[in-house]
Amino acid sequence: MSIARLHTIVCFCLAGSMALSWLPAQELSPTDPESAGMSRGRLERIDRLMQQFVDQGNFPGMTVAVARHGRLVYHRSFGYADLDTQRPVDQSTIFRIYSMSKPITAVAALTLWEEGLYQLDDPVSKYLPELKGLKVYGETEASGTDSSRREMTIRDLFRHTSGLGYGWEEGPVDELYKKINLFDPTTTLAQAVAKLKDLPLYFAPGTAWHYGVSIDVLGRLIEVWSGLSLDEFFQKRLFDPLSMGDTGFFITDDQLPRLTSLYRLDEKTGKMETLPPAYSVDAYRKDKNRLLSGGGGLVSTTSDYLRFAQMLARGGELDGVRILGPRTVELMASDHLPEGVSMSWDKLRGHGYGLGVSVLLDPPASLSVGSPGDFGWDGAASTYVRIDPVEDLVVLLMTHRMPCDTEIQVKLKTLVYQALTDEPRGK
């Protein structure tokens, strides 16, 4: 993969303008794995796998955390945050979470849905009139349009059936995305979303699944509904209440030493390459960016993101702070794809898509073990989270190597589930 194409892939998520607060994250209480129905010895198999990925040069470093029944049963770090200086990954390391920003944006939007500010099947143009009347690529005035076609809805944004994309590939619509530089970091979120009015849709809303900028549009809607900028809303409604003190769109000078360097694995040579500062540092400096990408612009730590995931695992509440109602979390983690629509990625075999997260529907058809209904997402630098309400289990991987690697995610999930020793739940 060329540096130019990599820039196309990640430009949407190299955004931010919110300084992180210096509140230390509150750790989940550690517990003996056996008391949580897990084997310490079998969990230690994770050590060997992660160290192997580091020793073989496939990853610079990573942190893995596993929580069950609200208690931390495994939390270890491997390798380096920076290979040149041999700075190790540790509990304070800050990672770029890229598309693992999406579940955060989805939760933020759902808090406003709970307040009655919108309905899931409202047309997006009801709140963003500039997006009314978008055409599907290939349509002309002469050919007309399908009279049964509907506009994209807010539900379409949550589940990536809007007809929007990223412009990652080589088709004609992708080329149009590239030409308008949709995620120019010098623009605001409102300005970026307004550019979509000049682009055709990949397909009629609701007829296909296509990964793209839908969650960024949802982030803009949060600003419209709340009257706050996206960074302000996140801070007030999520990060402060959940004590996520190292999560945000922006980093301070004091935090910069804790940010990992960003690496790319050259698939031809098998060697690790350091990506330039424009990818790894400048993207999170206030004087370099104005764009707040709810689809991929956040940084976080293992402890912070674990608190967010644990909130969802506990039905929307953590440490006495309720973010969402339990039935809203259940709705979020349900398959919302229309009949006949499936996801095109091989790694998502056996999965459906909910409101900002993928949802496991058919474990035998998937690449790994899991429970029907376990949900989560990953990020461009191979970060990964799964939340299993059946097993009351959270699996979290934080790392910093592109492109996103399915192998490490699938193997990690397998190693976590093989360490469960109590009787299967839901039987």
C-alpha positions in Angstrom: 0.0 0.0 0.0 1.5 3.3 -1.0 1.9 6.3 1.3 -0.5 8.2 -1.0 -3.2 5.6 -0.7 -2.6 5.4 3.1 -3.2 9.1 3.3 -6.5 8.7 1.5 -7.5 6.0 4.0 -6.6 7.9 7.2 -7.2 11.5 6.3 -10.7 11.4 7.6 -9.6 10.4 11.0 -6.6 12.6 11.5 -8.6 15.4 13.0 -9.1 17.2 16.3 -9.3 20.3 18.3 -10.1 19.4 21.9 -7.4 19.4 24.5 -7.6 16.5 26.8 -8.1 17.0 30.5 -5.5 15.8 32.9 -7.8 13.8 35.1 -6.3 10.3 35.8 -8.5 7.4 34.5 -10.1 5.4 37.2 -9.0 1.8 36.9 -11.3 -1.2 37.0 -10.7 -3.3 40.1 -8.4 -6.2 39.3 -9.5 -9.7 40.4 -8.3 -13.2 40.5 -9.3 -14.7 37.1 -10.6 -17.9 38.7 -13.1 -15.9 40.8 -14.5 -14.6 37.5 -14.7 -18.0 35.9 -11.5 -17.7 33.9 -8.2 -19.6 34.0 -5.1 -17.6 34.9 -2.9 -20.1 33.1 -4.9 -20.1 30.0 -5.1 -16.3 29.9 -1.3 -16.3 30.0 -1.3 -17.8 26.6 -2.0 -14.3 25.5 1.4 -13.3 26.7 3.1 -15.7 24.3 1.0 -14.7 21.3 1.5 -10.9 21.8 5.2 -11.3 22.4 5.5 -13.4 19.3 3.8 -10.6 17.2 6.4 -8.1 18.6 9.4 -10.4 18.3 8.6 -11.3 14.7 8.4 -7.6 13.8 4.7 -7.7 12.9 3.8 -5.1 15.6 5.7 -2.5 17.5 3.8 -2.9 20.7 0.4 -3.3 22.3 -1.7 -3.5 25.4 -4.4 -6.1 26.0 -7.1 -5.8 28.7 -9.8 -8.3 29.6 -12.6 -7.7 32.0 -15.3 -10.0 33.3 -18.2 -9.3 35.6 -16.9 -5.8 35.9 -13.5 -6.8 37.2 -10.1 -6.7 35.4 -8.8 -10.2 34.9 -5.9 -9.4 32.5 -4.1 -6.2 31.6 -0.6 -6.4 30.2 1.6 -4.5 27.7 4.2 -5.7 25.2 6.8 -4.1 23.0 7.4 -0.4 22.3 5.5 2.8 21.9 8.5 4.0 19.8 10.9 1.6 18.2 13.8 4.1 17.7 14.0 5.2 21.4 12.8 1.8 22.8 10.2 3.6 24.8 8.0 0.8 26.1 4.2 0.6 25.9 2.8 1.0 29.4 -0.5 1.8 31.2 -0.2 5.5 30.4 0.4 5.1 26.6 -1.9 7.1 24.4 -3.1 5.5 21.1 -4.9 6.7 18.0 -8.1 4.7 18.1 -9.3 5.9 14.6 -12.6 4.1 13.8 -13.1 3.0 17.4 -14.2 6.6 17.7 -17.4 5.5 15.9 -19.0 3.6 18.9 -18.3 6.7 21.0 -20.0 9.0 18.5 -22.9 6.5 18.3 -23.4 6.5 22.1 -23.3 10.3 22.1 -26.0 10.5 19.5 -28.1 7.9 21.3 -28.1 10.0 24.5 -29.9 12.7 22.4 -32.3 10.2 20.9 -33.2 9.2 24.5 -34.1 12.9 25.1 -36.5 12.9 22.1 -34.5 15.2 19.9 -34.9 13.0 16.8 -36.3 9.7 15.6 -34.1 7.0 14.0 -36.0 7.1 10.7 -36.0 10.9 10.4 -34.5 12.0 7.1 -31.1 13.5 7.6 -32.1 16.5 5.6 -34.7 17.4 8.3 -31.7 18.7 10.3 -29.1 19.2 7.5 -31.1 20.7 4.6 -28.0 20.9 2.5 -28.1 17.1 2.1 -31.6 17.0 0.6 -32.0 15.6 -2.9 -28.7 13.8 -3.3 -28.6 11.7 -6.4 -27.2 8.2 -6.9 -24.2 8.0 -9.3 -25.3 7.4 -12.8 -28.7 8.9 -12.6 -29.5 11.7 -15.1 -32.5 13.9 -15.4 -33.5 12.0 -18.5 -33.4 8.6 -16.8 -35.4 9.9 -13.8 -35.4 8.4 -10.3 -37.2 5.6 -8.7 -40.4 7.1 -7.2 -40.2 4.7 -4.3 -36.8 5.9 -3.3 -36.4 7.5 0.1 -33.9 9.9 1.5 -31.1 8.7 3.8 -32.2 8.5 7.4 -30.4 8.8 10.6 -30.6 5.0 11.0 -28.8 4.8 7.7 -26.0 6.8 9.1 -25.6 4.6 12.2 -25.5 1.4 10.1 -23.6 2.6 7.0 -26.5 2.1 4.6 -26.7 5.8 3.7 -25.0 5.6 0.3 -22.0 7.6 1.6 -18.5 6.3 1.4 -14.8 7.3 2.0 -13.5 7.4 -1.5 -10.9 4.7 -0.6 -11.2 2.6 -3.8 -10.7 3.3 -7.5 -14.2 3.7 -8.9 -15.7 6.9 -10.3 -17.4 8.0 -7.1 -14.2 7.4 -5.2 -12.4 9.7 -7.6 -15.0 12.4 -6.9 -14.4 12.1 -3.2 -10.7 12.5 -3.6 -11.1 15.6 -5.8 -13.0 17.6 -3.2 -10.6 16.7 -0.3 -13.6 16.1 2.0 -11.6 15.9 5.2 -9.3 18.8 4.7 -8.1 19.3 8.3 -8.3 23.1 8.0 -12.1 23.0 7.6 -14.7 22.6 10.3 -17.0 19.6 10.6 -19.9 21.7 9.3 -17.8 22.7 6.2 -16.8 19.2 5.5 -20.3 17.8 5.7 -21.6 20.6 3.5 -19.2 19.3 0.7 -21.3 16.1 0.5 -24.0 18.0 -1.3 -21.7 18.1 -4.4 -21.2 14.3 -4.4 -23.4 11.5 -5.7 -24.4 8.6 -3.5 -22.8 5.2 -4.2 -26.3 3.6 -4.0 -29.9 4.3 -3.0 -30.1 4.6 0.8 -31.0 1.4 2.5 -30.1 -0.9 -0.4 -26.5 -1.8 0.5 -23.9 -1.6 3.3 -20.8 0.6 2.5 -18.3 1.8 5.1 -17.8 5.6 5.0 -18.3 9.0 6.4 -21.8 8.3 7.8 -20.7 8.6 11.4 -19.0 11.9 10.7 -22.3 13.2 9.5 -23.8 11.8 12.7 -21.2 13.8 14.6 -22.3 17.0 12.8 -25.9 16.2 13.7 -24.9 16.0 17.4 -23.6 19.6 17.0 -26.9 20.7 15.5 -29.1 19.0 18.1 -27.1 20.0 21.1 -25.9 23.4 20.2 -22.4 22.4 21.2 -19.3 21.6 19.2 -18.6 17.8 19.1 -15.6 18.1 21.4 -17.5 20.0 23.9 -20.4 17.6 23.8 -18.2 14.5 24.2 -16.4 16.1 27.1 -19.5 17.2 29.0 -21.7 14.1 28.3 -19.2 11.2 28.1 -15.5 11.9 29.0 -16.0 13.8 32.2 -18.8 11.6 33.6 -16.9 8.4 32.8 -13.5 9.8 34.0 -11.9 9.3 30.6 -9.3 11.9 31.2 -6.9 10.9 28.3 -9.5 10.6 25.6 -10.2 13.4 23.1 -9.5 15.0 19.7 -6.4 16.8 20.8 -3.3 16.3 22.8 -1.3 18.8 25.0 2.4 19.3 25.1 2.5 17.4 28.4 0.8 14.4 26.9 2.8 14.3 23.7 5.5 12.0 25.2 2.9 9.4 25.9 1.6 9.3 22.4 2.8 6.3 20.4 4.6 6.6 17.1 2.6 5.3 14.2 3.8 2.5 12.0 3.0 0.8 8.7 3.8 -2.8 7.9 5.1 -3.0 4.3 3.3 -6.0 3.0 6.0 -6.7 0.4 9.1 -6.4 2.5 7.6 -7.4 5.9 9.4 -4.4 7.5 8.0 -1.8 9.8 8.0 1.8 8.6 7.5 4.9 10.7 4.8 7.2 9.3 5.7 10.9 9.1 4.5 13.4 11.7 1.6 14.5 9.5 0.0 11.1 10.3 1.1 10.7 13.9 1.5 14.0 15.7 0.3 17.0 13.6 -3.1 15.5 13.3 -3.7 16.0 17.0 -2.2 19.5 17.4 -4.7 22.3 17.9 -2.8 24.6 15.6 -2.8 22.1 12.8 -6.5 20.9 12.7 -10.0 22.3 13.0 -11.9 19.2 11.9 -13.6 17.0 14.5 -14.0 13.6 13.0 -16.5 11.5 15.0 -15.7 8.7 12.7 -12.1 8.4 13.5 -10.4 11.4 15.2 -10.0 10.4 18.8 -7.1 9.2 20.9 -7.4 7.3 24.1 -5.7 5.0 26.6 -6.4 1.4 27.4 -7.8 2.4 30.8 -10.1 5.0 29.3 -11.5 3.0 26.5 -12.0 0.0 28.9 -14.2 2.3 31.0 -16.3 3.2 28.0 -16.6 -0.5 26.9 -17.5 -1.5 30.5 -20.2 1.1 30.6 -21.8 -0.6 27.6 -21.2 -4.1 29.1 -23.1 -3.0 32.2 -26.1 -1.8 30.3 -25.1 1.9 30.0 -24.0 2.6 33.6 -20.6 2.6 35.3 -19.7 3.6 38.9 -23.2 5.0 39.5 -23.1 7.2 36.3 -25.7 6.3 33.7 -25.0 7.3 30.2 -27.7 5.2 28.4 -30.6 3.1 29.4 -30.1 -0.6 29.2 -32.8 -1.0 26.5 -31.0 1.6 24.4 -27.8 -0.4 24.7 -29.7 -3.5 23.7 -31.1 -1.7 20.7 -27.6 -0.4 19.8 -26.3 -4.0 19.8 -29.1 -5.4 17.6 -28.8 -6.1 13.9 -30.3 -3.1 12.0 -29.4 -4.1 8.5 -32.4 -4.3 6.1 -33.4 -7.7 4.8 -31.2 -8.8 2.0 -28.3 -6.4 2.9 -25.1 -7.8 4.3 -21.6 -6.5 4.9 -19.0 -7.0 2.2 -15.9 -7.6 4.4 -14.7 -11.2 4.8 -13.7 -10.5 8.4 -17.3 -9.7 9.2 -18.7 -13.0 8.1 -21.5 -14.1 10.5 -22.0 -10.5 11.6 -24.8 -7.9 11.3 -24.5 -4.2 12.0 -26.2 -2.3 14.7 -26.1 1.4 15.7 -22.4 2.1 15.3 -21.1 -1.4 16.0 -20.9 -4.8 14.3 -22.9 -7.5 16.0 -22.1 -11.3 15.9 -25.2 -13.2 14.7 -23.8 -16.6 13.7 -20.7 -17.7 15.6 -20.0 -20.8 13.4 -20.0 -18.6 10.3 -17.5 -16.1 11.8 -13.8 -16.3 12.0 -13.6 -16.8 15.8 -15.5 -17.9 18.8 -18.0 -15.7 20.5 -21.6 -15.3 21.7 -24.6 -14.3 19.6 -25.0 -10.6 20.3 -21.4 -9.8 21.1 -20.6 -6.4 19.6 -17.8 -3.9 19.0 -15.5 -2.4 16.3 -11.9 -1.9 15.4 -9.6 0.9 14.1 -7.3 1.6 11.3 -4.2 1.0 13.5 -5.5 -2.5 14.5 -7.2 -1.5 17.8 -10.1 -3.8 18.6 -12.9 -4.0 21.1 -15.6 -6.7 21.7 -18.3 -6.5 24.3 -20.2 -9.8 25.2 -23.4 -9.3 27.2 -23.9 -13.0 27.4 -20.6 -13.7 29.1 -20.4 -10.3 30.7 -17.0 -10.0 29.0 -14.9 -7.1 27.5 -11.9 -7.7 25.2 -9.7 -4.7 24.3 -6.6 -4.5 22.2 -4.8 -1.1 21.8 -1.9 -1.0 19.3 -0.4 1.3 16.7 0.3 -0.4 13.4 -1.4 0.0 10.0 -3.1 -1.4 8.0 -5.7 -2.9 10.3 -4.8 -6.5 11.0 -7.5 -9.1 11.4 -5.2 -12.0 12.4 -4.2 -10.5 15.8 -7.9 -9.6 16.6 -9.2 -13.1 15.7 -6.5 -14.9 17.6 -6.8 -12.7 20.6 -10.6 -13.2 20.8 -10.0 -17.0 20.6 -7.4 -16.9 23.4 -9.8 -15.0 25.7 -12.7 -17.3 25.1 -10.7 -20.5 25.6 -9.8 -19.2 29.0 -13.4 -19.2 30.2 -13.9 -22.1 32.6 -17.4 -21.8 33.9 -20.4 -23.4 32.2 -21.5 -21.6 29.0 -24.2 -19.0 29.7 -27.5 -18.7 28.0 -28.0 -22.5 27.8 
